[in-house]
Amino acid sequence: MIISTLDSIYRNDARRVFATLVRLLGSFDLAEEALHDAFMAAAERWPRDGVPDNPVAWLVSVGRNKAIDQLRRQRRFTPWDDAAEVAENLADESQQAEPVEELEDDRLRLIFTCCHPGLSEEARIALTLREVCGLTTEEIAHASLLAAPTLAQRIVRAKAKIRDARIPYQVPGGDELPARLQSVLRVIYLVFNEGYSASSGDAVLRSDLSSEAIRLARLLQQLLPEPEVSGLLALMLLQESRRAARVTAEGDLVPLDEQNRSCWDEALIAEGCALVHQALLSRRFGTYTLQAAIAAVHADARRAEDTDWRQIVGLYGALLRFEPSPIVELNRAVAVAMSDGPQAGLTLIEALLRQDTLSTYHLAHAAKADLCRRIGALDAARESYENALALARQEPERRFLRRRLATLQG
């Protein structure tokens, strides 16, 4: 019984304990070691003494004390220096149990520290997955298509930069918060995207990554209920609702208009739509909320042919005002094709491809190929499918493009 309780606390609360230990000890590595020491102590003492009334605070206190003992032992091998001074400073701190509010604030501080704009985007993603989500280096390396030692060095360098640059372990306030919050949201969404549609490899989906991103967004919304946080969570929930219909049992990709919508998760759709509505009412929404609104329009259509494409075109137009980008323009062009006919969308896509901004983006060539196929320009469709196939890195997408090419040849 005690062991199962300890296992449950480790799964649900270990990263809360870790976040507070980082604040108290000022070191990721020391906090990680203290965390493991605290759980080892719990495994030894709780079967004998019983589970404490506040197990999380107990773990924080024991972990901190273990770290202090370790730093003091270093005096035997090193002169009276920074390590000993740190130990004495830590020992002087209050031994009272950490309030729940402080523990939750620590989790928020940890997220903002790992997503500091002074770190590279790759480092922010790796550090967030490792320190906030608790994924192993091997799991993150697998998701990033990197060797584990390479990924480990990236994390080590990120921690060193936080230490050497004295990046503050805090939630920014005032004018700094909006820009810093965007950095956090972008990291969470990049993690989700890699899980929802892997950039390369043999599988479309990485449910472990998308689930971690949703968990992280839920935590952020609880701790910092800003409209755009709700918008991002809504977007991920609405996209996640289609997971079961996106691939066949053999792992092949199923386009949105061919998906069995009875397989969509109604609970996730209801939650996502409610969050979108809430964020829009605030009138302080941004790009994630607008993307979520587009996903909500798709979710509202019981059949593909019932989709309100005119509304989607309008939402993409609003999104372009917030975030002018070739990808958004491409998505709007596809929506125009569905609303006003394939030739109207094809004209827009060909103009984008002439600007070279999307010349190496396989989905732009695939979209052109599909519209050419629909108007009967089969030679142009074949050429565009071949261009898309040459650029695609994900194997299920490559199989899908090969099937489309085979259909044209047939």
C-alpha positions in Angstrom: 0.0 0.0 0.0 2.8 2.5 1.0 4.7 1.6 -2.2 1.7 2.2 -4.4 1.1 5.6 -2.7 4.7 6.5 -3.1 4.6 5.6 -6.8 1.5 7.7 -7.3 3.1 10.7 -5.6 6.2 10.3 -7.8 4.1 10.2 -10.9 1.9 13.2 -10.0 4.1 15.4 -7.8 7.8 14.7 -8.4 8.1 17.7 -10.8 6.4 20.0 -8.2 9.0 18.9 -5.6 11.8 19.3 -8.2 10.7 22.8 -9.1 10.8 24.0 -5.5 14.1 22.3 -4.9 15.5 24.2 -7.9 14.4 27.5 -6.2 15.8 26.5 -2.9 19.1 25.1 -4.1 19.8 27.2 -7.1 21.0 24.3 -9.2 19.2 21.9 -11.6 21.7 19.1 -11.0 21.7 19.5 -7.2 17.9 19.6 -7.2 17.7 16.4 -9.3 20.0 14.6 -6.9 18.1 15.9 -3.9 14.8 14.8 -5.4 16.0 11.2 -5.8 17.5 11.2 -2.2 14.1 12.4 -0.9 12.2 9.6 -2.6 14.7 7.1 -1.4 14.3 8.3 2.1 10.5 8.1 1.8 10.8 4.5 0.5 12.8 3.7 3.7 10.9 5.6 6.3 7.2 5.7 5.2 6.6 1.9 5.6 7.8 2.3 9.1 6.5 5.7 10.2 3.5 6.1 7.8 2.8 8.7 5.1 3.2 12.3 6.3 0.1 14.6 6.4 1.8 16.7 3.7 4.0 14.3 1.7 5.0 16.9 -0.9 6.3 19.3 1.7 8.0 16.4 3.5 9.8 15.5 0.3 10.9 19.1 -0.2 12.2 19.4 3.3 14.1 16.1 3.3 15.5 16.8 -0.2 16.8 20.2 0.9 18.3 18.8 4.1 20.0 16.0 2.1 21.5 18.6 -0.2 22.8 20.7 2.7 24.4 17.6 4.2 26.1 16.8 0.8 27.4 20.4 0.5 28.8 20.3 4.1 30.5 17.0 3.4 32.4 18.7 0.6 34.4 20.7 3.2 36.5 17.6 3.8 37.8 17.8 0.2 37.7 21.5 -0.6 38.5 24.7 1.2 35.8 26.7 2.9 34.4 28.2 -0.3 31.2 28.8 -2.1 29.9 25.3 -1.4 30.1 25.7 2.3 28.6 29.2 2.1 25.7 27.9 0.1 25.1 25.2 2.7 25.0 27.7 5.5 22.7 30.0 3.6 20.3 27.1 2.9 20.5 26.0 6.5 19.5 29.4 7.7 16.2 29.3 5.6 13.0 28.5 7.4 12.3 24.8 7.9 8.6 25.4 7.8 6.6 23.3 5.2 6.3 25.1 1.9 2.8 26.6 1.3 0.9 25.1 -1.6 0.8 28.4 -3.3 4.6 28.6 -3.2 4.9 25.1 -4.6 2.7 26.0 -7.5 4.5 29.3 -8.1 7.7 27.3 -8.3 6.3 25.2 -11.2 5.5 28.3 -13.1 9.0 29.8 -12.4 10.5 26.6 -13.7 8.5 26.8 -17.0 9.6 30.4 -17.6 13.2 29.6 -16.8 13.4 26.7 -19.2 11.7 28.8 -21.9 13.9 31.9 -21.5 14.5 33.7 -24.8 18.2 33.8 -24.0 18.3 30.0 -24.9 18.0 28.6 -28.4 14.6 27.2 -29.4 16.0 23.7 -29.5 17.5 24.1 -26.0 14.2 25.4 -24.7 12.3 22.4 -26.0 14.8 19.9 -24.7 15.1 21.6 -21.3 11.3 21.9 -20.9 10.7 18.2 -21.7 13.5 17.1 -19.3 13.0 19.4 -16.3 9.3 20.4 -16.4 7.8 17.2 -17.9 10.4 14.8 -16.5 11.0 12.9 -19.8 14.3 11.0 -19.9 17.1 12.1 -22.1 16.7 9.0 -24.3 12.9 9.7 -24.8 13.7 13.3 -25.9 16.5 12.2 -28.1 14.2 9.7 -29.8 11.6 12.4 -30.4 14.2 14.8 -31.7 15.9 12.3 -34.0 19.2 13.0 -32.2 21.7 10.8 -30.5 21.2 10.7 -26.8 24.8 12.1 -26.0 24.1 15.0 -28.4 20.8 15.8 -26.7 22.4 15.4 -23.3 25.1 18.0 -24.2 22.4 20.4 -25.4 20.7 20.2 -22.0 24.0 20.6 -20.2 24.9 23.7 -22.2 21.4 25.2 -21.6 21.8 24.7 -17.8 25.3 26.2 -17.9 23.9 29.2 -19.7 21.2 29.7 -17.1 23.8 29.5 -14.4 26.5 31.7 -16.1 24.1 34.3 -17.4 22.4 34.4 -14.0 19.0 33.9 -15.8 16.5 34.6 -13.0 14.3 31.9 -11.7 11.1 33.9 -11.8 7.9 34.7 -13.7 8.5 38.1 -15.4 6.2 40.9 -14.6 4.8 44.0 -16.2 5.8 44.7 -19.8 8.1 41.6 -20.0 5.3 39.0 -19.5 3.6 39.1 -22.9 6.8 38.4 -24.9 8.0 35.8 -22.4 4.6 34.1 -22.4 4.7 33.8 -26.2 8.0 32.0 -25.9 6.5 29.6 -23.4 3.5 29.0 -25.6 5.5 28.5 -28.7 7.7 25.8 -27.0 4.6 24.0 -25.8 3.0 24.1 -29.2 6.2 22.9 -30.9 6.2 19.9 -28.6 2.6 19.2 -29.4 3.1 19.5 -33.1 6.0 17.0 -33.1 3.7 14.5 -31.3 0.6 15.3 -33.4 2.4 15.2 -36.8 6.0 14.0 -36.5 8.3 16.0 -38.8 10.0 12.8 -40.0 10.2 9.1 -39.3 8.0 6.0 -39.7 4.9 7.2 -37.7 2.5 10.1 -37.9 1.8 10.3 -34.2 3.8 10.5 -31.0 1.1 10.4 -28.4 3.6 10.7 -25.5 4.7 14.2 -26.8 1.3 15.5 -27.6 0.0 14.3 -24.2 2.9 16.0 -22.4 2.2 19.3 -24.2 -1.5 19.2 -23.3 -0.6 18.4 -19.7 1.8 21.3 -19.6 -0.8 23.7 -21.1 -3.3 22.6 -18.5 -0.8 23.4 -15.8 0.0 26.8 -17.3 -3.7 27.6 -17.6 -4.2 26.8 -13.9 -1.3 28.9 -12.8 -1.6 31.8 -15.3 -5.1 31.9 -16.8 -4.5 34.3 -19.7 -6.8 34.1 -22.8 -4.1 33.0 -25.1 -3.1 30.2 -22.8 -6.7 29.0 -23.0 -6.6 29.5 -26.8 -3.5 27.3 -27.1 -5.0 24.6 -24.9 -8.2 24.7 -26.9 -6.3 24.4 -30.2 -4.4 21.3 -29.0 -7.5 19.7 -27.5 -9.5 20.2 -30.8 -6.6 18.8 -32.9 -6.1 15.9 -30.4 -9.8 15.1 -30.7 -9.2 13.8 -34.3 -6.3 11.5 -33.3 -8.1 8.2 -33.6 -9.4 9.1 -37.1 -6.1 10.4 -38.6 -4.4 7.1 -39.4 -5.5 3.7 -40.4 -4.7 0.5 -38.4 -1.7 0.1 -40.8 -0.5 3.6 -39.9 -1.5 5.3 -43.2 -2.5 8.9 -43.2 -6.2 9.8 -43.6 -7.0 13.3 -45.0 -9.4 15.4 -43.0 -12.2 15.2 -45.5 -12.0 11.4 -45.5 -11.9 10.9 -41.7 -14.6 9.0 -39.9 -15.9 11.8 -37.7 -17.8 9.4 -35.4 -14.3 8.5 -34.1 -13.6 12.1 -33.1 -13.5 12.6 -29.3 -16.7 14.6 -28.4 -15.5 15.4 -24.8 -12.3 17.0 -26.1 -14.3 18.9 -28.7 -16.7 20.2 -26.1 -13.9 21.3 -23.8 -11.9 22.9 -26.7 -14.9 24.8 -28.0 -15.8 26.2 -24.6 -12.2 27.4 -24.1 -12.2 29.1 -27.6 -15.5 30.9 -26.7 -14.1 32.0 -23.4 -10.8 33.3 -25.0 -12.7 35.2 -27.8 -15.0 36.9 -25.3 -12.0 38.4 -23.6 -11.0 40.3 -26.7 -7.4 39.8 -25.7 -6.8 36.8 -27.8 -4.0 36.1 -30.3 -2.9 33.6 -33.0 -3.5 30.4 -31.0 -7.1 31.4 -30.2 -7.8 32.1 -33.9 -6.3 28.8 -35.0 -8.4 27.1 -32.3 -11.5 28.9 -33.7 -10.7 27.4 -37.2 -10.3 24.0 -35.6 -13.7 24.5 -33.9 -15.4 25.2 -37.2 -14.1 21.9 -38.5 -15.2 20.2 -35.3 -18.7 21.7 -35.7 -19.3 20.0 -39.1 -20.8 16.6 -38.8 -19.8 15.8 -42.4 -16.9 17.2 -44.4 -19.3 18.8 -46.9 -21.0 20.7 -44.1 -17.9 22.6 -43.3 -18.4 26.4 -43.3 -15.4 27.3 -45.5 -16.5 30.9 -45.9 -16.1 31.4 -42.1 -12.7 29.6 -42.2 -11.5 31.9 -45.0 -12.4 34.9 -42.8 -10.6 33.5 -39.8 -7.5 32.9 -41.8 -7.7 36.5 -43.0 -7.8 37.7 -39.4 -4.9 35.4 -38.5 -2.9 36.9 -41.3 -3.3 40.3 -39.7 -1.9 38.9 -36.5 0.8 36.8 -38.0 1.6 37.4 -41.7 3.3 34.2 -42.9 3.5 32.1 -46.0 2.1 29.0 -44.1 -1.0 30.9 -43.1 -1.4 32.3 -46.6 -1.1 28.7 -47.9 -3.8 27.5 -45.5 -6.0 30.4 -46.5 -5.6 29.5 -50.2 -6.7 26.0 -49.5 -9.8 27.3 -47.7 -10.5 29.6 -50.6 -10.3 26.6 -53.0 -12.9 24.8 -50.9 -15.1 27.9 -50.7 -14.8 29.5 -54.2 -13.5 26.5 -56.3 -10.2 24.9 -57.0 -9.1 27.4 -59.6 -9.4 30.3 -57.2 -7.2 28.5 -54.6 -4.7 27.3 -57.3 -4.1 30.9 -58.4 -3.2 31.9 -54.9 -0.9 28.9 -54.3 1.0 29.3 -57.6 1.6 33.0 -56.7 3.1 31.8 -53.3 5.3 29.2 -55.0 6.6 31.8 -57.5 7.9 33.9 -54.5 10.1 30.9 -53.5 9.1 31.3 -49.8 7.4 27.8 -49.9 9.5 26.2 -52.7 11.0 23.6 -50.3 7.7 23.1 -48.3 6.3 19.7 -49.4 2.7 20.6 -48.3 2.6 23.5 -50.7 3.4 21.3 -53.6 0.9 18.7 -52.3 -1.8 21.3 -52.1 -1.1 22.5 -55.7 -1.1 18.9 -56.9 -4.5 18.2 -55.3 -6.1 21.3 -56.9 -4.5 20.5 -60.3 -6.0 17.0 -60.0 -9.4 18.4 -59.2 -9.5 20.6 -62.3 -8.2 17.8 -64.5 -4.6 19.2 -65.1 -3.1 15.8 -64.6 0.4 16.4 -65.9 0.8 19.4 -63.6 -0.7 17.4 -60.7 1.8 14.6 -61.3 4.7 17.0 -61.4 3.6 18.6 -58.1 3.1 15.3 -56.4 6.6 14.3 -57.4 8.0 17.6 -56.0 6.1 17.0 -52.8 7.4 13.4 -52.5 11.0 14.5 -53.0 10.7 16.9 -50.1 8.6 14.9 -47.6 10.4 13.3 -44.7 7.6 11.5 -42.9 7.1 8.0 -44.2 3.2 7.9 -43.9 3.1 11.1 -45.9 5.3 9.7 -48.5 3.1 6.6 -48.8 0.1 8.9 -49.2 1.7 10.9 -52.0 2.7 7.7 -53.8 -0.9 6.5 -53.6 -2.0 9.7 -55.2 0.6 9.4 -57.9 -0.5 5.9 -58.6 -4.1 7.0 -58.9 -3.1 9.6 -61.5 -1.1 7.0 -63.5 -4.0 4.6 -63.4 
